[in-house]
Amino acid sequence: MPTVIIKGKITKGYDHWLAAFDALEEHRDKDYGIRTLYRGQDLQDDDTIHVVMFTPSMEVLQSHMEDNAELIAEAGGDPDPDASTMSISSD
């Protein structure tokens, strides 16, 4: 199971993003098998978040992101592909 480390920009503030992200935790786990290990705000940049997740596969993560693109945008995830980085590691 790959471990994914995401560093991303948000556009609507951390509290807004956090509430939306946490509200979808059960959906990510139940419907996609994606488990969040950590999520938090960068202490040096209020508009940057860090997320560490287990995903069954990168294809599953991609499907989740495509299926939920509107919810991600409503949460304040920056849609610019250059606003985020993703590292993929072994479990």
C-alpha positions as CSV (number, residue, x, y, z in Angstrom):
1,M,0.0,0.0,0.0
2,P,1.7,3.3,-1.1
3,T,2.1,6.1,1.4
4,V,1.5,9.5,-0.2
5,I,2.9,12.7,1.1
6,I,1.1,15.8,-0.2
7,K,2.1,19.4,0.2
8,G,-0.6,21.7,-1.2
9,K,-1.9,25.2,-1.3
10,I,-5.3,26.2,0.0
11,T,-7.4,29.2,-1.0
12,K,-10.1,29.5,1.7
13,G,-8.2,29.3,5.0
14,Y,-7.0,26.4,7.1
15,D,-10.1,26.1,9.3
16,H,-12.4,25.9,6.3
17,W,-10.2,23.4,4.6
18,L,-9.8,21.3,7.7
19,A,-13.5,21.0,8.4
20,A,-14.2,19.9,4.8
21,F,-11.2,17.5,4.8
22,D,-12.2,15.9,8.1
23,A,-15.9,15.6,7.0
24,L,-14.8,13.4,4.1
25,E,-12.6,11.0,6.2
26,E,-15.2,8.2,6.4
27,H,-16.0,8.6,2.7
28,R,-12.3,8.3,1.7
29,D,-11.8,5.2,3.9
30,K,-15.1,3.4,3.2
31,D,-15.4,4.1,-0.5
32,Y,-11.7,4.2,-1.6
33,G,-9.7,2.5,1.2
34,I,-7.7,5.7,1.7
35,R,-6.6,6.3,5.3
36,T,-5.3,9.6,6.5
37,L,-2.3,9.3,8.8
38,Y,-1.6,13.0,9.3
39,R,-3.0,16.4,8.1
40,G,-1.8,19.8,9.3
41,Q,-0.9,23.3,8.4
42,D,2.6,24.5,7.6
43,L,3.9,26.7,10.4
44,Q,5.8,28.9,8.0
45,D,2.9,29.4,5.5
46,D,-0.7,29.6,6.5
47,D,-1.9,28.7,3.0
48,T,0.1,25.4,2.8
49,I,-1.1,22.1,4.1
50,H,0.6,18.7,4.5
51,V,-1.3,15.4,4.3
52,V,0.1,11.8,4.7
53,M,-2.2,9.0,3.5
54,F,-2.2,5.3,2.8
55,T,-3.9,4.4,-0.5
56,P,-4.5,1.0,-2.0
57,S,-3.0,2.2,-5.3
58,M,-2.2,5.4,-7.1
59,E,-5.1,4.6,-9.5
60,V,-7.5,4.6,-6.5
61,L,-6.2,8.0,-5.3
62,Q,-6.5,9.4,-8.8
63,S,-10.1,8.1,-9.0
64,H,-10.9,9.7,-5.7
65,M,-9.5,13.0,-6.7
66,E,-11.3,13.0,-10.0
67,D,-14.6,11.8,-8.5
68,N,-14.5,14.5,-5.8
69,A,-12.9,17.4,-7.7
70,E,-15.8,19.7,-6.9
71,L,-15.7,18.9,-3.2
72,I,-11.9,19.5,-3.2
73,A,-12.4,22.8,-4.8
74,E,-15.2,23.8,-2.4
75,A,-12.8,22.9,0.5
76,G,-10.4,25.4,-0.9
77,G,-7.8,23.1,-2.5
78,D,-5.9,25.2,-5.0
79,P,-6.8,23.8,-8.5
80,D,-3.4,24.9,-10.0
81,P,-1.4,21.7,-10.7
82,D,1.8,23.6,-9.7
83,A,0.3,24.5,-6.3
84,S,0.8,21.0,-4.9
85,T,3.5,18.3,-4.8
86,M,3.1,14.7,-4.1
87,S,5.7,12.2,-3.0
88,I,5.0,8.4,-3.2
89,S,6.7,6.1,-0.8
90,S,6.5,2.5,0.3
91,D,4.5,1.6,3.4
